[in-house]
Amino acid sequence: MSDCCDVVIAGAAIIDIPVVPADASVFTRISTPAGRIILTSGGDAMNEALVLSRLGKRVRLVTRIGCDDAGAYLRRTCDSSGIDTRHFREIDGLDTGVNVVLVDHSGERRFFTNPHGSLRALEMGDITQDALEGAKIFCFASIFVFPLIGPAELEQLFRSVRERGLITCADMTLPKHGETLADLAPALRYLDYFFANLAEAQQITGMASPSAVADALLDTGARHVIIKLGANGCLIADKTGQRHIPACPAANCIDTTGAGDNFAAGFLSALLDGRSFEGCAQYANACASVSVETVGASTGVTNAAQVLKRFHSAYPDC
């Protein structure tokens, strides 16, 4: 396998078991029939890597898994998709993460997770210089997921990646220990592209409006900020100003699990294709739009032509 790749993704790779539909009434009965229950891959980094590979990009995934059947399933899934798994860390005695995902009638989801499994196990030492070799883009799939990779470690990581000349990107989840923008700012100044959904960004900035949130994040030194707004599309911001990018219309929303990961993967794919900042956001919206129309975090996007069709339908002037 070549040492060259387009994107290195670091983060979680787990198993998802989505149940659709599910609501609080399941706890009033012994047995409840569901429309669909499937076993599929999940985790922020795994989702991004799979979607990027289906969009025709060369991907290297850095993650931790257990020496178990669930871990073997994830490795086979990656191998069959052409994803470079040479920087998987298999840890004896570690359970590969398994999430049960309860998806309601509107497509919103709630998770049962194992906090002691591989979902939160990644450490700084797993992201080696060798793992970055030959890459164009590095993306840390979710800030605040891993207890041993805090703001200080992120600053060290992002600085190191930027010094190697890679485009440096990161996504985030909700902070777990009250972290604020002041805590994160020293790391964010090294980012070329920073993704966050509105609730996440509001929590770390203390701001309410998407515009104020974006300004606060730009003030850290991050070069491009992308605020994911769900059904309302996204807000993008850089030193030239802010632009709202409307979502693709008429998506048949079944399951929103992984929509943000699909968005990030679509954005990175478009970035590699040389699209403008606005064009990358539009393509990301198209990718997320396709993703919510099937059950599972990474099952909706199957190829680049599928996403491109949605892209041109939603943004005919592009």
VOBA-1610 file (N, C-alpha, C; in pm, whole numbers, padded with zeros to 5 digits, always signed):
BEGIN
Met+00084-00119+00000Met+00000+00000+00000Met+00087+00124+00000Ser+00056+00225-00081Ser+00135+00346-00091Ser+00133+00425+00039Asp+00247+00495+00067Asp+00252+00582+00184Asp+00178+00712+00162Cys+00143+00743+00036Cys+00072+00867+00006Cys-00077+00850+00030Cys-00139+00953+00085Cys-00285+00952+00099Cys-00334+01094+00093Asp-00462+01110+00073Asp-00521+01243+00068Asp-00548+01297+00208Val-00606+01213+00292Val-00652+01259+00423Val-00616+01156+00530Val-00564+01206+00643Val-00551+01125+00764Val-00661+01168+00860Ile-00742+01071+00903Ile-00849+01097+00999Ile-00812+01029+01130Ala-00816+01102+01241Ala-00789+01045+01373Ala-00913+01059+01460Gly-00949+00950+01527Gly-01066+00955+01615Gly-01122+00817+01641Ala-01250+00812+01668Ala-01315+00688+01712Ala-01369+00605+01597Ala-01355+00473+01611Ala-01417+00376+01520Ala-01485+00272+01607Ile-01615+00259+01592Ile-01694+00170+01677Ile-01800+00099+01593Ile-01879+00018+01662Ile-01998-00045+01604Ile-02122+00033+01646Asp-02211+00058+01552Asp-02342+00116+01582Asp-02450+00010+01559Ile-02550+00009+01648Ile-02670-00072+01629Ile-02790+00022+01635Pro-02828+00081+01520Pro-02943+00171+01520Pro-03076+00096+01527Val-03168+00151+01604Val-03304+00099+01617Val-03399+00210+01572Val-03479+00181+01468Val-03563+00284+01406Val-03704+00230+01383Pro-03810+00299+01430Pro-03806+00412+01523Pro-03809+00363+01667Ala-03769+00451+01759Ala-03771+00417+01901Ala-03800+00543+01980Asp-03884+00531+02083Asp-03911+00645+02171Asp-03930+00592+02313Ala-03971+00677+02403Ala-03982+00640+02545Ala-04080+00526+02569Ser-04171+00504+02476Ser-04271+00398+02496Ser-04209+00259+02498Val-04087+00243+02448Val-04025+00110+02447Val-04007+00058+02589Phe-04001+00148+02688Phe-03979+00105+02825Phe-04108+00067+02896Thr-04220+00074+02826Thr-04348+00034+02883Thr-04390-00105+02839Arg-04311-00166+02750Arg-04345-00297+02695Arg-04226-00391+02707Ile-04256-00520+02710Ile-04149-00620+02714Ile-04083-00632+02578Ser-04162-00624+02472Ser-04109-00639+02337Ser-04173-00536+02244Thr-04092-00472+02163Thr-04141-00369+02071Thr-04087-00396+01931Pro-04174-00412+01832Pro-04124-00427+01695Pro-04072-00294+01642Ala-03959-00299+01572Ala-03902-00178+01513Ala-03904-00191+01361Gly-03899-00076+01295Gly-03895-00079+01149Gly-03767-00141+01098Arg-03653-00103+01161Arg-03524-00159+01121Arg-03432-00163+01242Ile-03356-00271+01252Ile-03245-00282+01346Ile-03130-00342+01266Ile-03019-00266+01256Ile-02906-00315+01177Ile-02778-00303+01257Leu-02675-00371+01211Leu-02541-00357+01266Leu-02455-00292+01159Thr-02389-00182+01198Thr-02307-00111+01102Thr-02192-00044+01175Ser-02099+00011+01100Ser-01989+00082+01162Ser-02034+00220+01206Gly-01961+00278+01300Gly-01991+00411+01351Gly-01867+00475+01410Gly-01887+00587+01478Gly-01775+00662+01532Gly-01735+00772+01435Asp-01702+00889+01489Asp-01679+01005+01404Asp-01573+00982+01297Ala-01457+00931+01338Ala-01348+00912+01241Ala-01382+00803+01140Met-01442+00696+01186Met-01480+00587+01096Met-01581+00636+00993Asn-01680+00712+01037Asn-01779+00765+00944Asn-01714+00853+00838Glu-01629+00945+00881Glu-01563+01034+00787Glu-01476+00957+00689Ala-01402+00859+00740Ala-01313+00782+00654Ala-01390+00704+00549Leu-01498+00639+00588Leu-01576+00561+00492Leu-01638+00650+00384Val-01694+00762+00425Val-01757+00851+00326Val-01652+00907+00232Leu-01539+00949+00284Leu-01432+01000+00198Leu-01385+00896+00098Ser-01374+00772+00144Ser-01330+00666+00052Ser-01432+00644-00058Arg-01560+00653-00026Arg-01665+00635-00128Arg-01671+00754-00224Leu-01619+00866-00180Leu-01611+00983-00268Leu-01483+00982-00351Gly-01407+00873-00341Gly-01291+00855-00426Gly-01160+00905-00369Lys-01154+00932-00237Lys-01032+00984-00176Lys-00954+00872-00107Arg-00823+00892-00100Arg-00736+00796-00032Arg-00727+00836+00115Val-00765+00744+00203Val-00783+00777+00344Val-00699+00685+00432Arg-00638+00744+00534Arg-00569+00667+00639Arg-00641+00696+00770Leu-00676+00591+00842Leu-00752+00606+00966Leu-00663+00570+01085Val-00658+00660+01183Val-00584+00639+01307Val-00685+00624+01419Thr-00686+00507+01483Thr-00786+00481+01585Thr-00740+00369+01675Arg-00818+00342+01780Arg-00795+00227+01869Arg-00915+00134+01861Ile-00887+00005+01857Ile-00991-00098+01864Ile-00945-00207+01959Gly-01037-00295+01997Gly-01001-00409+02079Gly-00964-00529+01995Cys-00904-00627+02058Cys-00872-00754+01991Cys-00994-00845+02003Asp-01101-00809+01936Asp-01226-00881+01950Asp-01298-00884+01815Asp-01414-00950+01813Asp-01488-00964+01688Asp-01533-00829+01633Ala-01572-00738+01722Ala-01617-00607+01677Ala-01502-00532+01611Gly-01383-00541+01667Gly-01267-00477+01607Gly-01233-00538+01472Ala-01243-00670+01463Ala-01216-00738+01336Ala-01316-00695+01229Tyr-01441-00674+01268Tyr-01543-00627+01174Tyr-01506-00489+01119Leu-01460-00401+01205Leu-01423-00267+01162Leu-01303-00271+01068Arg-01206-00354+01099Arg-01089-00364+01012Arg-01130-00419+00875Arg-01215-00521+00872Arg-01261-00575+00743Arg-01338-00470+00664Thr-01421-00392+00732Thr-01498-00288+00665Thr-01405-00186+00600Cys-01302-00147+00673Cys-01205-00052+00618Cys-01127-00113+00503Asp-01082-00235+00522Asp-01003-00300+00417Asp-01082-00312+00287Ser-01210-00343+00299Ser-01292-00359+00179Ser-01320-00226+00110Ser-01301-00116+00184Ser-01322+00018+00128Ser-01192+00084+00086Gly-01081+00013+00099Gly-00952+00067+00058Gly-00893+00166+00157Ile-00939+00168+00280Ile-00888+00259+00383Ile-00762+00200+00443Asp-00660+00282+00458Asp-00533+00240+00517Asp-00550+00220+00667Thr-00535+00097+00713Thr-00555+00064+00855Thr-00424+00033+00926Arg-00312+00068+00867Arg-00183+00032+00928Arg-00158+00103+01060His-00235+00208+01088His-00216+00280+01213His-00332+00260+01310Phe-00402+00147+01294Phe-00494+00100+01396Phe-00411+00049+01515Arg-00452+00082+01636Arg-00391+00023+01755Arg-00489-00079+01812Glu-00452-00206+01809Glu-00533-00312+01867Glu-00484-00337+02009Ile-00572-00317+02106Ile-00536-00323+02247Ile-00600-00446+02311Asp-00518-00538+02360Asp-00569-00657+02426Asp-00641-00617+02554Gly-00761-00670+02574Gly-00839-00640+02693Gly-00929-00518+02680Leu-00917-00445+02570Leu-01004-00330+02544Leu-01124-00375+02461Asp-01243-00341+02505Asp-01364-00372+02427Asp-01378-00270+02315Thr-01390-00316+02191Thr-01424-00224+02083Thr-01561-00165+02112Gly-01573-00035+02098Gly-01696+00035+02135Gly-01816-00013+02056Val-01929-00027+02122Val-02057-00059+02059Val-02161+00041+02111Asn-02223+00114+02022Asn-02330+00207+02057Asn-02464+00152+02011Val-02564+00157+02097Val-02702+00133+02056Val-02764+00270+02032Val-02817+00290+01912Val-02866+00421+01870Val-03018+00414+01855Leu-03090+00486+01940Leu-03236+00490+01934Leu-03277+00612+01853Val-03341+00589+01740Val-03378+00696+01647Val-03529+00713+01649Asp-03575+00837+01675Asp-03719+00858+01684Asp-03780+00885+01547His-03910+00914+01545His-03982+00929+01418His-03935+01050+01338Ser-03872+01148+01403Ser-03823+01266+01332Ser-03680+01250+01282Gly-03618+01137+01315Gly-03481+01115+01273Gly-03377+01152+01377Glu-03421+01212+01489Glu-03328+01247+01596Glu-03290+01122+01674Arg-03169+01122+01734Arg-03118+00999+01794Arg-03067+01021+01936Arg-03071+00912+02012Arg-03015+00905+02146Arg-02928+00780+02154Phe-02819+00788+02233Phe-02720+00681+02232Phe-02708+00612+02367Phe-02691+00480+02362Phe-02634+00404+02473Phe-02489+00377+02437Thr-02395+00420+02523Thr-02254+00404+02491Thr-02181+00331+02604Asn-02066+00275+02570Asn-01979+00213+02670Asn-01859+00305+02691Pro-01857+00382+02799Pro-01749+00478+02820Pro-01614+00413+02848His-01615+00283+02874His-01491+00212+02906His-01434+00137+02786Gly-01500+00148+02671Gly-01452+00080+02552Gly-01363+00170+02468Ser-01347+00133+02341Ser-01252+00204+02254Ser-01301+00341+02211Leu-01429+00371+02231Leu-01486+00499+02187Leu-01404+00617+02237Arg-01356+00610+02362Arg-01286+00724+02423Arg-01140+00692+02455Ala-01083+00593+02386Ala-00953+00539+02427Ala-00832+00598+02356Leu-00852+00675+02250Leu-00738+00725+02173Leu-00646+00810+02262Glu-00515+00798+02238Glu-00415+00876+02310Glu-00324+00948+02212Met-00255+01048+02259Met-00167+01127+02173Met-00063+01040+02102Gly-00009+00942+02174Gly+00095+00857+02116Gly+00048+00775+01998Asp-00082+00763+01979Asp-00136+00687+01865Asp-00121+00764+01734Ile-00113+00897+01742Ile-00105+00980+01622Ile+00043+01011+01597Thr+00111+00920+01532Thr+00255+00929+01514Thr+00291+01012+01391Gln+00417+01052+01384Gln+00465+01121+01264Gln+00453+01031+01141Asp+00476+00902+01159Asp+00461+00809+01047Asp+00319+00807+00993Ala+00222+00823+01084Ala+00081+00822+01041Ala+00049+00940+00951Leu+00125+01048+00961Leu+00100+01168+00883Leu+00175+01168+00750Glu+00262+01072+00732Glu+00351+01071+00616Glu+00273+01068+00483Gly+00306+01159+00392Gly+00249+01158+00258Gly+00109+01213+00247Ala+00054+01269+00356Ala-00085+01318+00354Ala-00092+01465+00317Lys-00209+01506+00268Lys-00236+01646+00236Lys-00316+01715+00346Ile-00407+01640+00406Ile-00497+01695+00508Ile-00494+01605+00630Phe-00494+01667+00748Phe-00515+01594+00873Phe-00642+01646+00936Cys-00730+01555+00980Cys-00852+01595+01049Cys-00865+01518+01180Phe-00872+01592+01289Phe-00901+01532+01419Phe-01052+01532+01434Ala-01112+01412+01437Ala-01255+01402+01411Ala-01344+01458+01522Ser-01299+01458+01647Ser-01385+01518+01749Ser-01307+01557+01874Ile-01290+01687+01890Ile-01238+01743+02014Ile-01336+01711+02126Phe-01283+01678+02244Phe-01356+01648+02367Phe-01404+01504+02377Val-01376+01420+02278Val-01416+01280+02290Val-01322+01203+02382Phe-01192+01235+02378Phe-01091+01150+02442Phe-01036+01215+02569Pro-01055+01152+02685Pro-01012+01212+02811Pro-00863+01244+02818Leu-00780+01168+02746Leu-00636+01189+02754Leu-00583+01283+02646Ile-00672+01340+02566Ile-00632+01441+02467Ile-00711+01568+02497Gly-00655+01648+02587Gly-00718+01772+02627Gly-00665+01891+02549Pro-00701+02012+02588Pro-00658+02132+02515Pro-00506+02143+02499Ala-00430+02111+02600Ala-00284+02122+02589Ala-00229+02023+02487Glu-00282+01902+02489Glu-00238+01801+02392Glu-00280+01839+02250Leu-00398+01898+02237Leu-00444+01941+02105Leu-00354+02051+02049Glu-00315+02144+02135Glu-00224+02250+02089Glu-00094+02189+02036Gln-00040+02094+02109Gln+00083+02027+02065Gln+00061+01954+01933Leu-00051+01883+01922Leu-00080+01806+01801Leu-00099+01896+01680Phe-00185+01995+01693Phe-00215+02080+01577Phe-00092+02161+01534Arg-00012+02205+01629Arg+00110+02277+01593Arg+00204+02186+01514Ser+00218+02062+01560Ser+00306+01966+01492Ser+00258+01937+01350Val+00127+01920+01335Val+00072+01890+01203Val+00092+02008+01108Arg+00064+02130+01157Arg+00084+02248+01073Arg+00231+02264+01033Glu+00322+02234+01123Glu+00464+02247+01092Glu+00507+02150+00982Arg+00434+02041+00968Arg+00462+01946+00860Arg+00403+01992+00727Gly+00325+02098+00728Gly+00269+02153+00605Gly+00135+02096+00565Leu+00069+02018+00652Leu-00062+01963+00621Leu-00171+02066+00648Ile-00277+02064+00568Ile-00398+02138+00602Ile-00455+02074+00727Thr-00480+02154+00830Thr-00515+02102+00962Thr-00659+02136+00995Cys-00738+02033+01027Cys-00882+02048+01048Cys-00923+01975+01175Ala-01035+02017+01232Ala-01089+01947+01348Ala-01238+01972+01359Asp-01305+01874+01416Asp-01447+01881+01450Asp-01455+01867+01602Met-01573+01883+01659Met-01583+01875+01805Met-01716+01813+01846Thr-01723+01776+01974Thr-01848+01738+02038Thr-01868+01834+02157Leu-01972+01813+02233Leu-01994+01898+02350Leu-01882+01878+02451Pro-01834+01985+02514Pro-01730+01969+02617Pro-01782+01888+02735Lys-01693+01809+02791Lys-01733+01717+02899Lys-01706+01772+03038His-01614+01869+03050His-01573+01916+03182His-01574+02068+03193Gly-01669+02131+03124Gly-01684+02274+03134Gly-01576+02354+03063Glu-01509+02293+02966Glu-01406+02365+02893Glu-01466+02485+02818Thr-01387+02591+02810Thr-01433+02713+02746Thr-01343+02745+02626Leu-01382+02852+02556Leu-01303+02894+02441Leu-01162+02937+02483Ala-01151+02995+02602Ala-01019+03033+02652Ala-00928+02912+02667Asp-00984+02798+02707Asp-00906+02676+02718Asp-00861+02626+02582Leu-00949+02639+02484Leu-00926+02577+02353Leu-00851+02669+02256Ala-00854+02799+02281Ala-00799+02895+02185Ala-00653+02867+02145Pro-00564+02831+02238Pro-00426+02806+02195Pro-00413+02694+02091Ala-00506+02598+02093Ala-00504+02491+01993Ala-00571+02535+01863Leu-00681+02609+01874Leu-00757+02647+01754Leu-00678+02740+01662Arg-00583+02812+01715Arg-00506+02906+01630Arg-00425+02834+01523Tyr-00406+02704+01539Tyr-00331+02627+01440Tyr-00421+02563+01334Leu-00552+02583+01345Leu-00644+02515+01254Leu-00670+02597+01128Asp-00670+02527+01015Asp-00712+02588+00889Asp-00864+02585+00876Tyr-00926+02476+00924Tyr-01072+02462+00915Tyr-01122+02401+01046Phe-01220+02467+01107Phe-01277+02420+01233Phe-01427+02403+01215Phe-01476+02281+01243Phe-01617+02247+01232Phe-01679+02237+01372Ala-01801+02285+01387Ala-01877+02264+01511Ala-02024+02282+01480Asn-02110+02206+01549Asn-02251+02239+01533Asn-02285+02354+01628Leu-02401+02414+01609Leu-02432+02537+01680Leu-02433+02516+01832Ala-02495+02409+01880Ala-02502+02386+02025Ala-02363+02371+02085Glu-02276+02300+02017Glu-02138+02282+02066Glu-02065+02415+02072Ala-02077+02491+01963Ala-02006+02619+01955Ala-02062+02720+02056Gln-02193+02718+02078Gln-02252+02807+02178Gln-02199+02775+02317Gln-02182+02647+02346Gln-02139+02610+02480Gln-01996+02655+02509Ile-01906+02643+02411Ile-01768+02682+02442Ile-01746+02833+02431Thr-01827+02902+02351Thr-01806+03046+02336Thr-01889+03129+02433Gly-02002+03074+02479Gly-02093+03152+02561Gly-02178+03247+02481Met-02168+03241+02348Met-02246+03328+02260Met-02373+03254+02215Ala-02472+03330+02170Ala-02599+03270+02130Ala-02616+03262+01980Ser-02597+03371+01909Ser-02626+03373+01766Ser-02513+03307+01688Pro-02546+03242+01576Pro-02441+03181+01494Pro-02334+03282+01452Ser-02375+03405+01422Ser-02280+03506+01380Ser-02180+03540+01491Ala-02230+03558+01613Ala-02143+03590+01725Ala-02051+03473+01758Val-02106+03354+01749Val-02026+03233+01772Val-01910+03227+01673Ala-01940+03249+01545Ala-01837+03241+01442Ala-01728+03346+01465Asp-01769+03468+01501Asp-01671+03573+01528Asp-01579+03535+01643Ala-01637+03479+01748Ala-01557+03440+01864Ala-01455+03333+01827Leu-01496+03239+01744Leu-01404+03132+01703Leu-01295+03187+01611Leu-01330+03277+01522Leu-01229+03338+01435Leu-01126+03417+01515Asp-01170+03477+01624Asp-01080+03557+01707Asp-00969+03473+01770Thr-00987+03341+01773Thr-00881+03254+01827Thr-00764+03241+01730Gly-00787+03274+01604Gly-00686+03255+01502Gly-00716+03144+01405Ala-00824+03067+01429Ala-00867+02967+01331Ala-00896+03037+01199Arg-00849+02982+01087Arg-00856+03053+00959Arg-00993+03045+00893His-01059+02932+00907His-01194+02916+00851His-01279+02846+00957Val-01399+02898+00978Val-01492+02841+01076Val-01619+02800+01004Ile-01666+02680+01036Ile-01790+02627+00976Ile-01883+02587+01088Ile-01996+02654+01100Ile-02096+02623+01201Ile-02209+02544+01135Lys-02224+02419+01175Lys-02328+02332+01119Lys-02463+02365+01185Leu-02563+02390+01101Leu-02693+02434+01149Leu-02803+02333+01120Gly-02768+02208+01094Gly-02868+02104+01071Gly-02953+02133+00949Ala-03085+02133+00968Ala-03177+02154+00857Ala-03168+02295+00798Asn-03098+02385+00867Asn-03080+02521+00817Asn-02948+02540+00743Gly-02877+02431+00715Gly-02754+02441+00639Gly-02634+02469+00727Cys-02556+02572+00694Cys-02438+02604+00772Cys-02403+02752+00756Leu-02323+02800+00849Leu-02266+02934+00840Leu-02116+02919+00826Ile-02058+02985+00728Ile-01913+02979+00711Ile-01856+03118+00734Ala-01735+03123+00790Ala-01675+03251+00822Ala-01524+03243+00806Asp-01467+03350+00752Asp-01323+03368+00747Asp-01295+03517+00754Lys-01174+03560+00728Lys-01139+03701+00745Lys-01213+03791+00647Thr-01272+03732+00541Thr-01345+03814+00444Thr-01490+03837+00484Gly-01540+03763+00584Gly-01677+03781+00627Gly-01749+03650+00652Gln-01881+03656+00667Gln-01966+03541+00696Gln-02068+03522+00584Arg-02100+03394+00559Arg-02202+03361+00460Arg-02286+03244+00511His-02417+03258+00500His-02506+03147+00531His-02526+03064+00405Ile-02504+02934+00417Ile-02523+02842+00304Ile-02646+02758+00333Pro-02756+02780+00260Pro-02880+02705+00290Pro-02863+02556+00265Ala-02938+02477+00340Ala-02934+02332+00325Ala-02996+02289+00193Cys-02967+02168+00154Cys-03033+02110+00036Cys-03180+02087+00069Pro-03272+02128-00016Pro-03414+02113+00015Pro-03463+01970-00002Ala-03572+01941+00068Ala-03651+01819+00046Ala-03579+01689+00075Ala-03484+01692+00169Ala-03425+01566+00212Ala-03529+01487+00293Asn-03538+01358+00267Asn-03631+01272+00339Asn-03560+01219+00463Cys-03573+01291+00574Cys-03493+01262+00693Cys-03546+01140+00767Ile-03463+01037+00773Ile-03494+00913+00844Ile-03409+00898+00968Asp-03279+00931+00957Asp-03186+00909+01067Asp-03074+01012+01055Thr-03062+01099+01155Thr-02959+01204+01151Thr-02825+01160+01208Thr-02816+01034+01251Thr-02689+00985+01306Thr-02576+01002+01205Gly-02469+01068+01247Gly-02353+01082+01160Gly-02366+01191+01056Ala-02474+01269+01057Ala-02490+01372+00954Ala-02375+01472+00958Gly-02332+01509+01079Gly-02220+01602+01091Gly-02090+01544+01040Asp-02071+01414+01061Asp-01950+01348+01009Asp-01953+01342+00857Asn-02070+01314+00801Asn-02084+01315+00655Asn-02059+01455+00600Phe-02107+01556+00671Phe-02083+01695+00631Phe-01934+01721+00625Ala-01862+01686+00731Ala-01718+01710+00735Ala-01646+01636+00624Ala-01685+01510+00600Ala-01622+01432+00493Ala-01647+01496+00357Gly-01770+01542+00334Gly-01800+01608+00208Gly-01720+01735+00190Phe-01705+01811+00298Phe-01628+01935+00291Phe-01482+01905+00255Leu-01422+01806+00322Leu-01283+01773+00296Leu-01264+01720+00154Ser-01360+01643+00105Ser-01352+01593-00032Ser-01355+01708-00131Ala-01445+01803-00109Ala-01454+01918-00198Ala-01329+02005-00190Leu-01271+02015-00071Leu-01148+02090-00053Leu-01035+02029-00136Leu-01026+01897-00135Leu-00926+01828-00215Leu-00950+01848-00365Asp-01076+01866-00402Asp-01110+01889-00543Asp-01086+02032-00587Gly-01044+02118-00494Gly-01014+02256-00529Gly-01132+02351-00530Arg-01244+02312-00468Arg-01360+02401-00464Arg-01334+02519-00370Ser-01407+02626-00390Ser-01399+02743-00304Ser-01453+02710-00166Phe-01431+02800-00070Phe-01484+02783+00065Phe-01635+02762+00059Glu-01704+02849-00014Glu-01850+02835-00026Glu-01887+02706-00097Gly-01814+02671-00202Gly-01843+02547-00274Gly-01823+02424-00188Cys-01722+02426-00102Cys-01699+02314-00010Cys-01818+02299+00086Ala-01868+02412+00135Ala-01983+02407+00227Ala-02107+02356+00157Gln-02129+02397+00033Gln-02244+02348-00042Gln-02233+02198-00065Tyr-02116+02153-00103Tyr-02097+02009-00126Tyr-02115+01932+00005Ala-02067+01989+00116Ala-02085+01926+00247Ala-02233+01914+00282Asn-02311+02020+00254Asn-02455+02014+00277Asn-02519+01903+00195Ala-02475+01888+00069Ala-02529+01783-00017Ala-02498+01645+00039Cys-02377+01628+00088Cys-02337+01499+00145Cys-02421+01466+00269Ala-02438+01565+00357Ala-02519+01543+00477Ala-02664+01515+00441Ser-02714+01583+00338Ser-02852+01563+00293Ser-02876+01419+00248Val-02781+01364+00174Val-02792+01225+00131Val-02786+01130+00252Ser-02700+01165+00348Ser-02674+01073+00459Ser-02796+01049+00546Val-02884+01148+00563Val-02995+01134+00657Val-03111+01054+00599Glu-03099+01013+00473Glu-03211+00945+00409Glu-03206+00793+00423Thr-03108+00742+00498Thr-03101+00599+00526Thr-03071+00577+00673Val-03095+00456+00721Val-03062+00420+00859Val-02912+00391+00867Gly-02846+00452+00964Gly-02703+00428+00983Gly-02622+00553+00954Ala-02509+00566+01024Ala-02429+00687+01016Ala-02349+00699+00887Ser-02318+00587+00824Ser-02232+00595+00705Ser-02284+00509+00590Thr-02415+00486+00588Thr-02472+00398+00486Thr-02532+00474+00368Gly-02558+00604+00384Gly-02631+00678+00282Gly-02549+00712+00160Val-02428+00763+00181Val-02343+00802+00069Val-02274+00679+00013Thr-02294+00654-00115Thr-02234+00536-00178Thr-02130+00571-00283Asn-02140+00690-00344Asn-02042+00729-00446Asn-02050+00879-00471Ala-01949+00931-00541Ala-01941+01075-00565Ala-02051+01123-00659Ala-02090+01041-00757Ala-02193+01082-00852Ala-02325+01108-00781Gln-02358+01028-00682Gln-02480+01044-00604Gln-02482+01180-00533Val-02371+01216-00469Val-02364+01344-00398Val-02362+01460-00497Leu-02291+01444-00606Leu-02283+01551-00705Leu-02421+01582-00765Lys-02501+01479-00785Lys-02637+01499-00835Lys-02718+01583-00738Arg-02709+01553-00609Arg-02780+01630-00508Arg-02725+01773-00504Phe-02595+01788-00513Phe-02530+01918-00514Phe-02583+02006-00626His-02585+01954-00747His-02629+02034-00861His-02780+02063-00855Ser-02856+01971-00796Ser-02999+01993-00782Ser-03026+02106-00682Ala-02948+02110-00575Ala-02971+02210-00470Ala-02910+02345-00505Tyr-02799+02344-00578Tyr-02727+02467-00609Tyr-02701+02473-00761Pro-02806+02494-00839Pro-02796+02482-00986Pro-02703+02584-01050Asp-02671+02691-00981Asp-02583+02793-01039Asp-02436+02763-01018Cys-02406+02653-00947Cys-02267+02621-00918Cys-02206+02529-01023
//
